[in-house]
């Protein structure tokens, strides 16, 4: 096999940053969930329903790429809340 100047690399994950408002909404949601769990615990979780679920994205960008030796690796941006997706339960 002929040797080339290419090598396969894993793309580096770049996490998204949250705004102050998004952080505040997450705190509020977590407190509401904790309140609900405390209430369910008092009732021995009688009305609690659980299930498996997963998000399936319409677009799945590659996790790796071929680059020439010495080139900078491309970044893989995290999927944001605007990424088209469907919840499967």
Helices and strands as residue ranges (DSSP letters): E 6-10, E 12-14, H 20-42, E 54-57, E 64-68, E 75-77, E 85-88
